[in-house]
Amino acid sequence: MIVRSVASVVLLWMLGFLWFVVSLPGEAGPVKTDAVVVATGGAGRIKHGLAVLASGRAQALFVSGVDPDVTNEQFAEQFEVPRRQMQCCVTLGYEAKDTHGNAAEIARWIAEGDVRSVRLVTHDWHMRRTALELDRAVPDDIYILRDAVPSQPGMPTLFLEYHKLVAIWARGLFDRWLR
C-alpha cells in the first residue's frame, strides 16, 4: 500500500513536471487592457511591457521590483522612454523583492487607480507562479491577461520554478483548509 502511494505521488510529480516543461505560456497578442504590469527579474520583460504601451494595447505601465537606486530619469534613458510618456504613463515600484512581493505591489497599484484589467508580463517559465500570486492578491473582478515573454530556460531553472509553483499552490490549499 505504501509503495503504491509513493509510486502514485512520484508519477503525479513526473507528469506535472512534464506538463510544466512542454506547455510554457506564450504571448497574449493584440488584446487591449487598461494597464500592463511587469514583474522585473529578467531580460526582455521591461522592453516587452514598453512595446505593449507604445502599441496602444494598454494606457499605463507599472514596473514592479525596480532597484531602489534607479531613478525615473535613469530608467527613461536606459529604455529610451520619451519624457512625456514617462510622466503620463509609466510608474516604477520599488518595494518588491520577490514574486510574492511583485504581486502585492502590483495589487496595491491596481487598487490605487481605475484599473479593471491588466496585462501581466514576465517570462514564460515564471508566468504560472506570478499569475497565481497575482490572482490571489487582487479582487476577483480584476481581469489578468497573461503575456509571457518567450525565453530558453535551462533545466535547472525549470526544475526550481516547478517546485516553487507546487509550493505556492500547496500553500493555497493549506490556507483554504485552515479557514
MDAnalysis code that builds the backbone (N, CA, C; Angstrom):
import MDAnalysis as mda
import numpy as np

u = mda.Universe.empty(537, n_residues=179, atom_resindex=np.repeat(np.arange(179), 3), trajectory=True)
u.add_TopologyAttr("name", ["N", "CA", "C"] * 179)
u.add_TopologyAttr("resid", np.arange(1, 180))
u.add_TopologyAttr("resname", ["MET", "ILE", "VAL", "ARG", "SER", "VAL", "ALA", "SER", "VAL", "VAL", "LEU", "LEU", "TRP", "MET", "LEU", "GLY", "PHE", "LEU", "TRP", "PHE", "VAL", "VAL", "SER", "LEU", "PRO", "GLY", "GLU", "ALA", "GLY", "PRO", "VAL", "LYS", "THR", "ASP", "ALA", "VAL", "VAL", "VAL", "ALA", "THR", "GLY", "GLY", "ALA", "GLY", "ARG", "ILE", "LYS", "HIS", "GLY", "LEU", "ALA", "VAL", "LEU", "ALA", "SER", "GLY", "ARG", "ALA", "GLN", "ALA", "LEU", "PHE", "VAL", "SER", "GLY", "VAL", "ASP", "PRO", "ASP", "VAL", "THR", "ASN", "GLU", "GLN", "PHE", "ALA", "GLU", "GLN", "PHE", "GLU", "VAL", "PRO", "ARG", "ARG", "GLN", "MET", "GLN", "CYS", "CYS", "VAL", "THR", "LEU", "GLY", "TYR", "GLU", "ALA", "LYS", "ASP", "THR", "HIS", "GLY", "ASN", "ALA", "ALA", "GLU", "ILE", "ALA", "ARG", "TRP", "ILE", "ALA", "GLU", "GLY", "ASP", "VAL", "ARG", "SER", "VAL", "ARG", "LEU", "VAL", "THR", "HIS", "ASP", "TRP", "HIS", "MET", "ARG", "ARG", "THR", "ALA", "LEU", "GLU", "LEU", "ASP", "ARG", "ALA", "VAL", "PRO", "ASP", "ASP", "ILE", "TYR", "ILE", "LEU", "ARG", "ASP", "ALA", "VAL", "PRO", "SER", "GLN", "PRO", "GLY", "MET", "PRO", "THR", "LEU", "PHE", "LEU", "GLU", "TYR", "HIS", "LYS", "LEU", "VAL", "ALA", "ILE", "TRP", "ALA", "ARG", "GLY", "LEU", "PHE", "ASP", "ARG", "TRP", "LEU", "ARG"])
u.atoms.positions = np.array([
    [0.821, -1.198, 0.000],
    [0.000, 0.000, 0.000],
    [0.867, 1.266, 0.000],
    [1.896, 1.289, 0.847],
    [2.778, 2.454, 0.918],
    [3.552, 2.616, -0.385],
    [4.008, 1.509, -0.949],
    [4.761, 1.549, -2.207],
    [3.892, 2.115, -3.319],
    [2.633, 1.701, -3.376],
    [1.711, 2.227, -4.395],
    [1.473, 3.718, -4.204],
    [1.323, 4.131, -2.972],
    [1.098, 5.554, -2.685],
    [2.303, 6.392, -3.109],
    [3.488, 5.930, -2.752],
    [4.708, 6.651, -3.131],
    [4.853, 6.668, -4.649],
    [4.596, 5.542, -5.286],
    [4.693, 5.457, -6.743],
    [3.689, 6.402, -7.404],
    [2.499, 6.499, -6.845],
    [1.478, 7.403, -7.385],
    [1.910, 8.858, -7.270],
    [2.470, 9.207, -6.127],
    [2.943, 10.584, -5.922],
    [4.080, 10.903, -6.887],
    [5.018, 9.987, -7.040],
    [6.141, 10.187, -7.962],
    [5.631, 10.326, -9.397],
    [4.696, 9.488, -9.801],
    [4.134, 9.563, -11.146],
    [3.412, 10.902, -11.353],
    [2.638, 11.314, -10.386],
    [1.938, 12.594, -10.462],
    [2.937, 13.745, -10.577],
    [3.996, 13.703, -9.788],
    [5.039, 14.726, -9.855],
    [5.665, 14.745, -11.251],
    [6.010, 13.575, -11.791],
    [6.648, 13.498, -13.104],
    [5.725, 14.032, -14.203],
    [4.467, 13.662, -14.163],
    [3.510, 14.153, -15.161],
    [3.322, 15.667, -15.042],
    [3.264, 16.156, -13.811],
    [3.144, 17.594, -13.593],
    [4.347, 18.349, -14.128],
    [5.525, 17.830, -13.875],
    [6.743, 18.480, -14.369],
    [6.785, 18.440, -15.895],
    [6.406, 17.326, -16.477],
    [6.371, 17.220, -17.939],
    [5.401, 18.248, -18.520],
    [4.201, 18.347, -17.956],
    [3.230, 19.358, -18.389],
    [3.838, 20.756, -18.280],
    [4.488, 21.048, -17.161],
    [5.073, 22.360, -16.921],
    [6.099, 22.698, -18.000],
    [6.939, 21.748, -18.350],
    [8.028, 21.988, -19.301],
    [7.532, 22.126, -20.739],
    [6.609, 21.274, -21.154],
    [6.212, 21.261, -22.570],
    [5.108, 22.263, -22.909],
    [4.492, 22.873, -21.917],
    [3.383, 23.788, -22.221],
    [3.594, 25.164, -21.580],
    [4.778, 25.714, -21.772],
    [5.032, 27.055, -21.239],
    [4.086, 28.058, -21.891],
    [3.563, 29.023, -21.121],
    [2.642, 30.018, -21.679],
    [3.314, 30.859, -22.760],
    [2.503, 31.456, -23.622],
    [3.011, 32.268, -24.717],
    [2.563, 33.715, -24.630],
    [2.839, 34.445, -25.707],
    [2.450, 35.849, -25.776],
    [0.938, 35.963, -25.932],
    [0.391, 37.098, -25.494],
    [-1.058, 37.267, -25.465],
    [-1.649, 37.798, -26.760],
    [-0.876, 38.470, -27.569],
    [-1.419, 39.016, -28.805],
    [-1.987, 40.422, -28.627],
    [-2.877, 40.838, -29.537],
    [-3.291, 42.243, -29.599],
    [-4.413, 42.676, -28.656],
    [-4.752, 41.889, -27.680],
    [-5.829, 42.241, -26.753],
    [-5.459, 43.503, -25.980],
    [-6.451, 44.400, -25.798],
    [-6.223, 45.632, -25.032],
    [-6.619, 45.430, -23.573],
    [-5.842, 46.054, -22.684],
    [-6.149, 46.081, -21.252],
    [-5.956, 47.513, -20.763],
    [-6.450, 47.800, -19.573],
    [-6.263, 49.142, -19.007],
    [-4.791, 49.441, -18.779],
    [-4.052, 48.438, -18.323],
    [-2.646, 48.645, -17.972],
    [-1.836, 47.396, -18.270],
    [-0.531, 47.600, -18.338],
    [0.408, 46.495, -18.437],
    [1.279, 46.551, -17.190],
    [1.475, 45.406, -16.553],
    [2.302, 45.335, -15.344],
    [3.434, 44.352, -15.607],
    [4.635, 44.765, -15.210],
    [5.829, 43.954, -15.452],
    [6.459, 43.584, -14.119],
    [6.702, 42.298, -13.941],
    [7.452, 41.823, -12.780],
    [8.917, 41.741, -13.212],
    [9.761, 42.580, -12.634],
    [11.160, 42.607, -13.049],
    [11.862, 41.314, -12.676],
    [13.038, 41.142, -13.250],
    [13.826, 39.973, -12.900],
    [14.479, 39.278, -14.068],
    [14.229, 39.716, -15.273],
    [14.856, 39.055, -16.411],
    [14.852, 39.924, -17.643],
    [15.785, 39.656, -18.514],
    [15.946, 40.428, -19.746],
    [14.709, 40.310, -20.629],
    [14.330, 41.415, -21.217],
    [13.236, 41.444, -22.174],
    [11.881, 41.776, -21.602],
    [11.704, 41.652, -20.315],
    [10.385, 41.898, -19.721],
    [9.979, 43.371, -19.842],
    [10.857, 44.260, -19.436],
    [10.526, 45.692, -19.468],
    [10.341, 46.158, -20.904],
    [11.211, 45.746, -21.798],
    [11.073, 46.131, -23.211],
    [9.738, 45.653, -23.776],
    [9.327, 44.453, -23.394],
    [8.038, 43.937, -23.863],
    [6.889, 44.791, -23.321],
    [6.962, 45.136, -22.041],
    [5.928, 45.994, -21.452],
    [5.863, 47.351, -22.125],
    [7.019, 47.934, -22.416],
    [7.064, 49.223, -23.107],
    [6.505, 49.117, -24.525],
    [6.757, 48.000, -25.193],
    [6.213, 47.796, -26.542],
    [4.685, 47.706, -26.504],
    [4.157, 47.052, -25.482],
    [2.694, 46.970, -25.314],
    [2.122, 48.373, -25.119],
    [2.764, 49.167, -24.288],
    [2.319, 50.541, -24.041],
    [2.385, 51.369, -25.321],
    [3.497, 51.287, -26.030],
    [3.694, 52.067, -27.260],
    [2.690, 51.677, -28.342],
    [2.264, 50.419, -28.349],
    [1.326, 49.944, -29.375],
    [-0.113, 50.352, -29.090],
    [-0.369, 50.893, -27.896],
    [-1.725, 51.287, -27.536],
    [-2.567, 50.167, -26.955],
    [-1.944, 49.012, -26.663],
    [-2.701, 47.897, -26.084],
    [-2.931, 48.080, -24.590],
    [-2.326, 49.134, -24.021],
    [-2.539, 49.490, -22.611],
    [-2.300, 50.991, -22.480],
    [-2.943, 51.590, -21.481],
    [-2.843, 53.038, -21.268],
    [-1.767, 53.415, -20.257],
    [-1.357, 52.454, -19.449],
    [-0.382, 52.731, -18.389],
    [0.506, 51.511, -18.202],
    [1.704, 51.773, -17.664],
    [2.666, 50.708, -17.387],
    [3.135, 50.841, -15.953],
    [3.087, 49.714, -15.229],
    [3.646, 49.652, -13.879],
    [4.734, 48.600, -13.876],
    [5.928, 48.990, -13.413],
    [7.058, 48.073, -13.337],
    [7.327, 47.800, -11.863],
    [7.146, 46.566, -11.452],
    [7.302, 46.175, -10.052],
    [8.691, 45.618, -9.790],
    [9.231, 45.950, -8.625],
    [10.516, 45.379, -8.219],
    [11.726, 46.080, -8.787],
    [11.600, 47.363, -9.066],
    [12.717, 48.138, -9.605],
    [13.741, 48.372, -8.495],
    [15.006, 48.317, -8.845],
    [16.085, 48.591, -7.889],
    [15.891, 49.994, -7.312],
    [15.927, 50.152, -5.992],
    [15.691, 51.461, -5.371],
    [16.680, 52.545, -5.807],
    [17.823, 52.161, -6.342],
    [18.804, 53.148, -6.792],
    [18.506, 53.695, -8.186],
    [17.557, 53.107, -8.896],
    [17.226, 53.541, -10.250],
    [16.197, 54.673, -10.186],
    [16.534, 55.803, -10.772],
    [15.610, 56.937, -10.820],
    [14.754, 56.852, -12.083],
    [13.689, 57.646, -12.115],
    [12.858, 57.717, -13.313],
    [13.687, 58.125, -14.525],
    [14.598, 59.072, -14.322],
    [15.434, 59.566, -15.415],
    [16.356, 58.463, -15.939],
    [16.962, 57.711, -15.042],
    [17.837, 56.617, -15.461],
    [17.057, 55.534, -16.207],
    [15.875, 55.219, -15.688],
    [15.018, 54.228, -16.338],
    [14.668, 54.696, -17.751],
    [14.224, 55.954, -17.866],
    [13.839, 56.507, -19.166],
    [15.004, 56.489, -20.144],
    [16.179, 56.814, -19.655],
    [17.356, 56.820, -20.522],
    [17.735, 55.401, -20.957],
    [17.765, 54.480, -20.018],
    [18.160, 53.106, -20.333],
    [17.221, 52.454, -21.340],
    [15.928, 52.704, -21.199],
    [14.947, 52.041, -22.054],
    [14.391, 52.958, -23.146],
    [15.006, 54.141, -23.299],
    [14.637, 55.105, -24.332],
    [13.147, 55.442, -24.297],
    [12.671, 55.783, -23.115],
    [11.277, 56.160, -22.924],
    [11.189, 57.685, -23.035],
    [10.358, 58.197, -23.944],
    [10.209, 59.655, -24.053],
    [9.722, 60.258, -22.734],
    [10.206, 61.446, -22.426],
    [9.864, 62.119, -21.163],
    [8.353, 62.210, -20.972],
    [7.642, 62.594, -22.021],
    [6.185, 62.756, -21.922],
    [5.522, 61.428, -21.553],
    [5.961, 60.343, -22.187],
    [5.394, 59.025, -21.891],
    [5.743, 58.598, -20.466],
    [6.959, 58.900, -20.051],
    [7.387, 58.548, -18.695],
    [6.513, 59.262, -17.664],
    [6.234, 60.532, -17.907],
    [5.459, 61.333, -16.953],
    [3.995, 60.914, -16.895],
    [3.432, 60.593, -18.034],
    [1.992, 60.299, -18.043],
    [1.656, 58.850, -17.756],
    [2.535, 57.962, -18.160],
    [2.061, 56.588, -18.308],
    [2.896, 55.511, -17.632],
    [4.064, 55.849, -17.100],
    [4.949, 54.842, -16.529],
    [5.139, 55.100, -15.040],
    [4.910, 54.060, -14.240],
    [5.125, 54.137, -12.800],
    [6.087, 53.024, -12.406],
    [7.061, 53.384, -11.584],
    [8.027, 52.406, -11.099],
    [7.718, 52.060, -9.650],
    [7.742, 50.779, -9.351],
    [7.531, 50.300, -7.988],
    [8.842, 49.771, -7.432],
    [9.161, 50.177, -6.219],
    [10.467, 49.867, -5.634],
    [10.414, 48.907, -4.442],
    [9.250, 48.424, -4.077],
    [9.120, 47.652, -2.841],
    [9.364, 46.158, -2.994],
    [8.994, 45.581, -4.112],
    [9.036, 44.120, -4.275],
    [10.467, 43.593, -4.339],
    [10.672, 42.488, -3.652],
    [11.976, 41.814, -3.644],
    [11.890, 40.401, -4.221],
    [10.656, 39.896, -4.405],
    [10.450, 38.547, -4.919],
    [9.090, 38.490, -5.606],
    [8.709, 37.332, -6.086],
    [7.467, 37.186, -6.835],
    [6.240, 37.491, -5.984],
    [6.229, 37.030, -4.761],
    [5.118, 37.340, -3.856],
    [5.029, 38.859, -3.645],
    [6.174, 39.497, -3.468],
    [6.216, 40.948, -3.316],
    [5.769, 41.668, -4.571],
    [6.111, 41.125, -5.764],
    [5.624, 41.710, -7.019],
    [4.099, 41.725, -7.036],
    [3.504, 40.607, -6.679],
    [2.045, 40.509, -6.694],
    [1.415, 41.503, -5.730],
    [1.975, 41.621, -4.531],
    [1.434, 42.560, -3.544],
    [1.591, 44.004, -4.024],
    [2.753, 44.316, -4.588],
    [2.995, 45.684, -5.065],
    [2.087, 46.026, -6.250],
    [1.926, 45.094, -7.168],
    [1.038, 45.308, -8.311],
    [-0.405, 45.468, -7.829],
    [-0.829, 44.646, -6.884],
    [-2.200, 44.735, -6.354],
    [-2.459, 46.096, -5.712],
    [-1.484, 46.621, -4.974],
    [-1.653, 47.961, -4.372],
    [-1.786, 49.024, -5.458],
    [-0.957, 48.929, -6.500],
    [-1.020, 49.902, -7.586],
    [-2.376, 49.832, -8.296],
    [-2.876, 48.629, -8.527],
    [-4.184, 48.457, -9.155],
    [-5.269, 49.095, -8.291],
    [-5.208, 48.853, -6.985],
    [-6.229, 49.380, -6.068],
    [-6.224, 50.907, -6.021],
    [-5.082, 51.512, -6.226],
    [-4.975, 52.977, -6.181],
    [-5.500, 53.650, -7.444],
    [-5.636, 52.920, -8.530],
    [-6.053, 53.504, -9.800],
    [-7.388, 52.974, -10.263],
    [-7.772, 53.412, -11.440],
    [-9.019, 52.964, -12.048],
    [-8.695, 51.861, -13.051],
    [-8.186, 50.765, -12.546],
    [-7.717, 49.663, -13.385],
    [-8.618, 48.448, -13.164],
    [-9.202, 47.960, -14.244],
    [-10.075, 46.787, -14.175],
    [-9.468, 45.579, -14.889],
    [-8.474, 45.873, -15.757],
    [-7.823, 44.779, -16.491],
    [-6.340, 45.085, -16.639],
    [-5.517, 44.047, -16.473],
    [-4.066, 44.214, -16.617],
    [-3.501, 43.101, -17.484],
    [-2.454, 43.467, -18.183],
    [-1.660, 42.508, -18.949],
    [-0.415, 42.246, -18.117],
    [-0.273, 41.029, -17.631],
    [0.872, 40.651, -16.804],
    [2.006, 40.182, -17.706],
    [3.167, 40.826, -17.575],
    [4.334, 40.470, -18.379],
    [5.429, 39.915, -17.478],
    [5.861, 38.712, -17.802],
    [7.015, 38.079, -17.179],
    [7.469, 36.975, -18.130],
    [8.514, 36.258, -17.787],
    [8.989, 35.198, -18.673],
    [8.044, 33.998, -18.678],
    [8.100, 33.240, -19.751],
    [7.220, 32.087, -19.909],
    [7.343, 31.100, -18.749],
    [8.538, 30.812, -18.302],
    [8.739, 29.857, -17.216],
    [8.286, 30.408, -15.867],
    [8.150, 31.692, -15.748],
    [7.801, 32.370, -14.493],
    [6.315, 32.743, -14.426],
    [5.616, 32.636, -15.565],
    [4.249, 33.168, -15.668],
    [3.259, 32.480, -14.741],
    [3.262, 31.175, -14.677],
    [2.221, 30.493, -13.890],
    [2.278, 30.890, -12.417],
    [3.469, 30.919, -11.874],
    [3.605, 31.262, -10.450],
    [3.261, 32.730, -10.211],
    [3.738, 33.613, -11.086],
    [3.450, 35.038, -10.927],
    [1.951, 35.296, -11.043],
    [1.319, 34.675, -12.029],
    [-0.125, 34.860, -12.209],
    [-0.910, 34.307, -11.034],
    [-0.497, 33.172, -10.505],
    [-1.169, 32.599, -9.336],
    [-1.056, 33.539, -8.138],
    [0.129, 34.065, -7.909],
    [0.320, 35.023, -6.808],
    [-0.531, 36.273, -7.024],
    [-0.560, 36.785, -8.263],
    [-1.347, 37.995, -8.538],
    [-2.845, 37.713, -8.430],
    [-3.289, 36.576, -8.930],
    [-4.701, 36.191, -8.801],
    [-5.146, 36.219, -7.337],
    [-4.285, 35.769, -6.452],
    [-4.613, 35.737, -5.023],
    [-4.572, 37.121, -4.382],
    [-3.828, 38.047, -4.987],
    [-3.625, 39.362, -4.376],
    [-4.654, 40.408, -4.799],
    [-5.319, 40.200, -5.940],
    [-6.268, 41.198, -6.443],
    [-7.696, 40.689, -6.282],
    [-8.660, 41.611, -6.298],
    [-10.067, 41.185, -6.238],
    [-10.433, 40.336, -7.459],
    [-11.461, 39.524, -7.306],
    [-11.887, 38.607, -8.370],
    [-12.347, 39.323, -9.639],
    [-12.763, 40.584, -9.531],
    [-13.274, 41.282, -10.710],
    [-12.174, 41.936, -11.563],
    [-10.923, 41.759, -11.193],
    [-9.808, 42.269, -11.992],
    [-9.417, 41.204, -13.012],
    [-9.438, 41.582, -14.277],
    [-9.069, 40.650, -15.351],
    [-7.551, 40.692, -15.535],
    [-6.924, 39.524, -15.530],
    [-5.475, 39.414, -15.717],
    [-5.212, 38.632, -16.994],
    [-4.619, 39.314, -17.963],
    [-4.224, 38.698, -19.220],
    [-2.757, 38.312, -19.110],
    [-2.452, 37.069, -19.329],
    [-1.075, 36.580, -19.219],
    [-0.359, 36.791, -20.553],
    [0.750, 37.506, -20.498],
    [1.530, 37.799, -21.703],
    [2.985, 37.423, -21.437],
    [3.322, 36.193, -21.766],
    [4.645, 35.660, -21.429],
    [5.699, 36.049, -22.462],
    [6.847, 36.456, -21.964],
    [7.993, 36.751, -22.812],
    [8.707, 35.422, -23.072],
    [8.829, 35.037, -24.343],
    [9.496, 33.765, -24.648],
    [10.960, 33.772, -24.197],
    [11.411, 32.636, -23.714],
    [12.805, 32.520, -23.282],
    [13.265, 31.098, -23.557],
    [14.480, 30.824, -23.206],
    [15.015, 29.479, -23.354],
    [15.619, 29.050, -22.025],
    [14.754, 28.743, -21.058],
    [15.259, 28.389, -19.728],
    [15.944, 27.031, -19.737],
    [16.949, 26.904, -18.899],
    [17.615, 25.618, -18.735],
    [16.829, 24.720, -17.797],
    [17.194, 23.475, -17.775],
    [16.504, 22.504, -16.922],
    [16.578, 22.876, -15.440],
    [17.708, 23.393, -14.928],
    [17.714, 23.786, -13.507],
    [16.683, 24.875, -13.189],
    [16.538, 25.846, -14.096],
    [15.541, 26.907, -13.896],
    [14.137, 26.321, -13.879],
    [13.834, 25.468, -14.838],
    [12.507, 24.855, -14.909],
    [12.233, 23.979, -13.690],
    [13.222, 23.218, -13.268],
    [13.081, 22.336, -12.109],
    [12.767, 23.143, -10.854],
    [13.530, 24.216, -10.618],
    [13.311, 25.063, -9.445],
    [11.956, 25.769, -9.518],
    [11.632, 26.318, -10.678],
    [10.376, 27.053, -10.822],
    [9.168, 26.142, -10.640],
    [9.245, 24.926, -11.143],
    [8.139, 23.982, -10.960],
    [7.897, 23.721, -9.475],
    [8.962, 23.550, -8.729],
    [8.811, 23.275, -7.297],
    [8.297, 24.498, -6.537],
    [8.689, 25.674, -6.959],
    [8.138, 26.894, -6.346],
    [6.642, 27.000, -6.633],
    [6.245, 26.684, -7.854],
    [4.830, 26.713, -8.222],
    [4.039, 25.711, -7.390],
    [4.539, 24.505, -7.272],
    [3.866, 23.479, -6.473],
    [3.754, 23.933, -5.012],
    [4.800, 24.562, -4.508],
    [4.797, 25.017, -3.111],
    [3.736, 26.092, -2.871],
    [3.620, 27.081, -3.764],
    [2.607, 28.113, -3.511],
    [1.205, 27.590, -3.785],
    [1.079, 26.648, -4.711],
    [-0.212, 26.020, -4.936],
    [-0.633, 25.262, -3.675],
    [0.298, 24.514, -3.105],
    [0.015, 23.759, -1.880],
    [-0.281, 24.703, -0.715],
    [0.441, 25.812, -0.642],
    [0.178, 26.803, 0.403],
    [-1.256, 27.317, 0.307],
    [-1.720, 27.547, -0.921],
    [-3.099, 27.999, -1.119],
    [-4.111, 26.970, -0.654],
    [-3.857, 25.710, -0.966],
    [-4.748, 24.643, -0.499],
    [-4.763, 24.574, 1.028],
    [-3.587, 24.682, 1.614],
    [-3.469, 24.630, 3.069],
    [-4.197, 25.820, 3.708],
    [-4.032, 27.011, 3.138],
    [-4.718, 28.195, 3.673],
    [-6.242, 28.034, 3.605],
    [-6.751, 27.498, 2.493],
    [-8.190, 27.285, 2.387],
    [-8.675, 26.217, 3.373],
    [-7.863, 25.215, 3.607],
    [-8.224, 24.170, 4.533],
    [-8.313, 24.726, 5.954],
    [-7.462, 25.697, 6.295],
    [-7.481, 26.274, 7.637],
    [-8.684, 27.177, 7.888],
    [-9.283, 27.696, 6.844],
    [-10.432, 28.610, 7.016],
    [-11.657, 27.913, 7.489],
])
